[in-house]
Amino acid sequence: MSIDAQLHSPRAEQDEQSITIHDPDDGSEVGTLPCATPAEVGTALELARVVQAGWAATSPADRGAALRRAAAALREGAQDLAELNTRETGKPLGDSLGGIEAAVATLEQYAELGPVHRGLSLRGAVTATDYTVAEPRGVAVLLTPWNDPVAVAGGLIGAALVTGNTVIHKPSERCPHVGELLGELLQPAFPAGVLTTLTGGSEVGRLLTEQPGVDVVAHVGSSAAGTSIARAASLTGAHVIRENGGNDPLIIDADVDPVWAAAQAALGAFANAGQICTSVERIYVHRDIAEAFLAALAGEAESRSENGTFPPLVDRRMRDAVEAHVDDAVRLGARCLAGGVTPSGPGSHYPPTVLTECTEAMSVMTEETFGPVAPVTVVETFDEGLRLAAAGPYGLAASVLTGSIAHAQQAIATLAVGTVKVNAVFGGAPGGSAQPRGISGAGFGYGPELLDEFALVKVIHISSPQQGA
């Protein structure tokens, strides 16, 4: 049986393990999908290795054209994919469509950038030529998250494929139907085996990352999983790109409008129910504006609860983790100004929650909560807020609201994070990229620099032959 036929052959029912997903809004069943077996993992890797040389030999322009076809197919299937994303993860439909539009744009961007991903010319002897070329690493394993599953996967898939790598994509086990449909839309744009989607949980991910012959692993997800992947790669030699957890601080200076600051804090903490990698996870506000800020922030939380459109958390396991952080904080002396009570009924809803009088003894301030919780510490000075914000092992991003250029520059120089945002909790120029630090990851996970992560540089030196006497 050919490798491709093996990959798509039926499996014995008794050997199957499956994932069942329930809609986090109403608890209804979305569906059940089987997990890839160890044999299927091995077959997918073998096929990816077999076809990789041919894909690498394909011209960058033709690889870019394939990405454009994939982008067109994704645009065509956007509505169905967005509705499935909303059912599977609770992400609002408009946000789901926005994530797909971002993936389409990113695929088109890499279709343009891939063919012009150039090397360098080097100056040596006059009679010699020295230059560099970028070559694909080989087989890329991509492990993508559930909170923005199409946009993140689109970026990693596009960059990996346009640089000549073959790809095995394992979407999060929290949105396997989205991952499966995404693969069905994209795969026909490429030769067989160039892009394969495998469904499964942590066991499938472990098998993929521990196999010899995997040349690069890109992971967007928790810091614990990222650390395990990095350990496995130290034995296999795979290059690792990681964007992992964050505990992103927001520092609010004394000279800003407290109502505007509260709107920014609410956006950062509550967007997508706080389930964004760069969500605001902890807030340090200057005492001079703390009272007005906290009142406005509690109002922001309550208005989101009252309008009936606030999205649920992805599942009850996530809600249990968020609830545990809030309960721990209240037990240790935090005061709840809004939310904080788990609603009854189906699904995995949790209200926008504001906590004050928080301390560094509370897990809600020292760990990633990944939910709609805005924990606040009141500080006496900007320096105190900056010192607390700079503490901890995470290094994904941070935000500062200030009218002082001096304080902004001080924060930029002090905060050991991949991204510092001044006077806006979200945003950035197109094509931007960043390198997480600490346990938040390593390597460029997006932008033009991601092409470099998926490539190896070869240096060429050509000398003139020695002439005979």
SULQUIRA-V266385 format. One record per residue. N is the residue number from 0. SS is DSSP state (alpha for helix, beta for strand, coil for the rest). Layout:
n:N ss:SS
n:N ss:SS
//
This chain:
n:0 ss:coil
n:1 ss:coil
n:2 ss:alpha
n:3 ss:alpha
n:4 ss:alpha
n:5 ss:alpha
n:6 ss:alpha
n:7 ss:coil
n:8 ss:coil
n:9 ss:coil
n:10 ss:coil
n:11 ss:coil
n:12 ss:alpha
n:13 ss:alpha
n:14 ss:alpha
n:15 ss:coil
n:16 ss:coil
n:17 ss:beta
n:18 ss:beta
n:19 ss:beta
n:20 ss:beta
n:21 ss:beta
n:22 ss:coil
n:23 ss:coil
n:24 ss:coil
n:25 ss:coil
n:26 ss:coil
n:27 ss:coil
n:28 ss:beta
n:29 ss:beta
n:30 ss:beta
n:31 ss:beta
n:32 ss:beta
n:33 ss:beta
n:34 ss:coil
n:35 ss:coil
n:36 ss:coil
n:37 ss:alpha
n:38 ss:alpha
n:39 ss:alpha
n:40 ss:alpha
n:41 ss:alpha
n:42 ss:alpha
n:43 ss:alpha
n:44 ss:alpha
n:45 ss:alpha
n:46 ss:alpha
n:47 ss:alpha
n:48 ss:alpha
n:49 ss:alpha
n:50 ss:alpha
n:51 ss:alpha
n:52 ss:alpha
n:53 ss:alpha
n:54 ss:alpha
n:55 ss:alpha
n:56 ss:alpha
n:57 ss:coil
n:58 ss:coil
n:59 ss:alpha
n:60 ss:alpha
n:61 ss:alpha
n:62 ss:alpha
n:63 ss:alpha
n:64 ss:alpha
n:65 ss:alpha
n:66 ss:alpha
n:67 ss:alpha
n:68 ss:alpha
n:69 ss:alpha
n:70 ss:alpha
n:71 ss:alpha
n:72 ss:alpha
n:73 ss:alpha
n:74 ss:alpha
n:75 ss:alpha
n:76 ss:coil
n:77 ss:alpha
n:78 ss:alpha
n:79 ss:alpha
n:80 ss:alpha
n:81 ss:alpha
n:82 ss:alpha
n:83 ss:alpha
n:84 ss:alpha
n:85 ss:alpha
n:86 ss:alpha
n:87 ss:alpha
n:88 ss:alpha
n:89 ss:coil
n:90 ss:coil
n:91 ss:coil
n:92 ss:alpha
n:93 ss:alpha
n:94 ss:alpha
n:95 ss:alpha
n:96 ss:alpha
n:97 ss:alpha
n:98 ss:alpha
n:99 ss:alpha
n:100 ss:alpha
n:101 ss:alpha
n:102 ss:alpha
n:103 ss:alpha
n:104 ss:alpha
n:105 ss:alpha
n:106 ss:alpha
n:107 ss:alpha
n:108 ss:alpha
n:109 ss:alpha
n:110 ss:alpha
n:111 ss:alpha
n:112 ss:alpha
n:113 ss:alpha
n:114 ss:alpha
n:115 ss:coil
n:116 ss:coil
n:117 ss:coil
n:118 ss:coil
n:119 ss:coil
n:120 ss:beta
n:121 ss:beta
n:122 ss:coil
n:123 ss:coil
n:124 ss:coil
n:125 ss:coil
n:126 ss:coil
n:127 ss:beta
n:128 ss:beta
n:129 ss:beta
n:130 ss:beta
n:131 ss:beta
n:132 ss:beta
n:133 ss:beta
n:134 ss:beta
n:135 ss:beta
n:136 ss:coil
n:137 ss:coil
n:138 ss:beta
n:139 ss:beta
n:140 ss:beta
n:141 ss:beta
n:142 ss:beta
n:143 ss:coil
n:144 ss:coil
n:145 ss:coil
n:146 ss:coil
n:147 ss:coil
n:148 ss:alpha
n:149 ss:alpha
n:150 ss:alpha
n:151 ss:alpha
n:152 ss:alpha
n:153 ss:alpha
n:154 ss:alpha
n:155 ss:alpha
n:156 ss:alpha
n:157 ss:alpha
n:158 ss:alpha
n:159 ss:alpha
n:160 ss:alpha
n:161 ss:alpha
n:162 ss:coil
n:163 ss:coil
n:164 ss:coil
n:165 ss:beta
n:166 ss:beta
n:167 ss:beta
n:168 ss:beta
n:169 ss:beta
n:170 ss:coil
n:171 ss:coil
n:172 ss:coil
n:173 ss:coil
n:174 ss:coil
n:175 ss:alpha
n:176 ss:alpha
n:177 ss:alpha
n:178 ss:alpha
n:179 ss:alpha
n:180 ss:alpha
n:181 ss:alpha
n:182 ss:alpha
n:183 ss:alpha
n:184 ss:alpha
n:185 ss:alpha
n:186 ss:alpha
n:187 ss:coil
n:188 ss:coil
n:189 ss:coil
n:190 ss:coil
n:191 ss:coil
n:192 ss:coil
n:193 ss:coil
n:194 ss:beta
n:195 ss:beta
n:196 ss:beta
n:197 ss:coil
n:198 ss:coil
n:199 ss:coil
n:200 ss:coil
n:201 ss:alpha
n:202 ss:alpha
n:203 ss:alpha
n:204 ss:alpha
n:205 ss:alpha
n:206 ss:alpha
n:207 ss:alpha
n:208 ss:alpha
n:209 ss:alpha
n:210 ss:coil
n:211 ss:coil
n:212 ss:coil
n:213 ss:coil
n:214 ss:coil
n:215 ss:beta
n:216 ss:beta
n:217 ss:beta
n:218 ss:beta
n:219 ss:beta
n:220 ss:coil
n:221 ss:coil
n:222 ss:alpha
n:223 ss:alpha
n:224 ss:alpha
n:225 ss:alpha
n:226 ss:alpha
n:227 ss:alpha
n:228 ss:alpha
n:229 ss:alpha
n:230 ss:alpha
n:231 ss:alpha
n:232 ss:alpha
n:233 ss:alpha
n:234 ss:alpha
n:235 ss:alpha
n:236 ss:coil
n:237 ss:coil
n:238 ss:beta
n:239 ss:beta
n:240 ss:beta
n:241 ss:beta
n:242 ss:beta
n:243 ss:coil
n:244 ss:coil
n:245 ss:coil
n:246 ss:coil
n:247 ss:coil
n:248 ss:beta
n:249 ss:beta
n:250 ss:beta
n:251 ss:beta
n:252 ss:coil
n:253 ss:coil
n:254 ss:coil
n:255 ss:coil
n:256 ss:coil
n:257 ss:alpha
n:258 ss:alpha
n:259 ss:alpha
n:260 ss:alpha
n:261 ss:alpha
n:262 ss:alpha
n:263 ss:alpha
n:264 ss:alpha
n:265 ss:alpha
n:266 ss:alpha
n:267 ss:alpha
n:268 ss:alpha
n:269 ss:alpha
n:270 ss:alpha
n:271 ss:alpha
n:272 ss:alpha
n:273 ss:alpha
n:274 ss:coil
n:275 ss:coil
n:276 ss:coil
n:277 ss:coil
n:278 ss:coil
n:279 ss:coil
n:280 ss:coil
n:281 ss:beta
n:282 ss:beta
n:283 ss:beta
n:284 ss:beta
n:285 ss:beta
n:286 ss:alpha
n:287 ss:alpha
n:288 ss:alpha
n:289 ss:alpha
n:290 ss:alpha
n:291 ss:alpha
n:292 ss:alpha
n:293 ss:alpha
n:294 ss:alpha
n:295 ss:alpha
n:296 ss:alpha
n:297 ss:alpha
n:298 ss:alpha
n:299 ss:alpha
n:300 ss:alpha
n:301 ss:alpha
n:302 ss:alpha
n:303 ss:alpha
n:304 ss:alpha
n:305 ss:alpha
n:306 ss:coil
n:307 ss:coil
n:308 ss:coil
n:309 ss:coil
n:310 ss:coil
n:311 ss:coil
n:312 ss:coil
n:313 ss:coil
n:314 ss:coil
n:315 ss:alpha
n:316 ss:alpha
n:317 ss:alpha
n:318 ss:alpha
n:319 ss:alpha
n:320 ss:alpha
n:321 ss:alpha
n:322 ss:alpha
n:323 ss:alpha
n:324 ss:alpha
n:325 ss:alpha
n:326 ss:alpha
n:327 ss:alpha
n:328 ss:alpha
n:329 ss:alpha
n:330 ss:alpha
n:331 ss:coil
n:332 ss:coil
n:333 ss:coil
n:334 ss:beta
n:335 ss:beta
n:336 ss:beta
n:337 ss:beta
n:338 ss:coil
n:339 ss:coil
n:340 ss:coil
n:341 ss:coil
n:342 ss:coil
n:343 ss:coil
n:344 ss:coil
n:345 ss:coil
n:346 ss:coil
n:347 ss:coil
n:348 ss:coil
n:349 ss:coil
n:350 ss:coil
n:351 ss:coil
n:352 ss:beta
n:353 ss:beta
n:354 ss:beta
n:355 ss:beta
n:356 ss:coil
n:357 ss:coil
n:358 ss:coil
n:359 ss:coil
n:360 ss:coil
n:361 ss:coil
n:362 ss:alpha
n:363 ss:alpha
n:364 ss:alpha
n:365 ss:alpha
n:366 ss:coil
n:367 ss:coil
n:368 ss:coil
n:369 ss:coil
n:370 ss:coil
n:371 ss:coil
n:372 ss:beta
n:373 ss:beta
n:374 ss:beta
n:375 ss:beta
n:376 ss:beta
n:377 ss:beta
n:378 ss:beta
n:379 ss:coil
n:380 ss:coil
n:381 ss:alpha
n:382 ss:alpha
n:383 ss:alpha
n:384 ss:alpha
n:385 ss:alpha
n:386 ss:alpha
n:387 ss:alpha
n:388 ss:alpha
n:389 ss:coil
n:390 ss:coil
n:391 ss:coil
n:392 ss:coil
n:393 ss:beta
n:394 ss:beta
n:395 ss:coil
n:396 ss:beta
n:397 ss:beta
n:398 ss:beta
n:399 ss:beta
n:400 ss:beta
n:401 ss:coil
n:402 ss:coil
n:403 ss:coil
n:404 ss:alpha
n:405 ss:alpha
n:406 ss:alpha
n:407 ss:alpha
n:408 ss:alpha
n:409 ss:alpha
n:410 ss:alpha
n:411 ss:alpha
n:412 ss:alpha
n:413 ss:alpha
n:414 ss:coil
n:415 ss:coil
n:416 ss:coil
n:417 ss:coil
n:418 ss:beta
n:419 ss:beta
n:420 ss:beta
n:421 ss:beta
n:422 ss:coil
n:423 ss:coil
n:424 ss:coil
n:425 ss:coil
n:426 ss:coil
n:427 ss:coil
n:428 ss:coil
n:429 ss:coil
n:430 ss:coil
n:431 ss:coil
n:432 ss:coil
n:433 ss:coil
n:434 ss:beta
n:435 ss:coil
n:436 ss:beta
n:437 ss:beta
n:438 ss:coil
n:439 ss:coil
n:440 ss:beta
n:441 ss:beta
n:442 ss:coil
n:443 ss:beta
n:444 ss:coil
n:445 ss:coil
n:446 ss:coil
n:447 ss:coil
n:448 ss:alpha
n:449 ss:alpha
n:450 ss:alpha
n:451 ss:alpha
n:452 ss:alpha
n:453 ss:coil
n:454 ss:beta
n:455 ss:beta
n:456 ss:beta
n:457 ss:beta
n:458 ss:beta
n:459 ss:beta
n:460 ss:beta
n:461 ss:beta
n:462 ss:beta
n:463 ss:coil
n:464 ss:coil
n:465 ss:coil
n:466 ss:coil
n:467 ss:coil
n:468 ss:coil
//
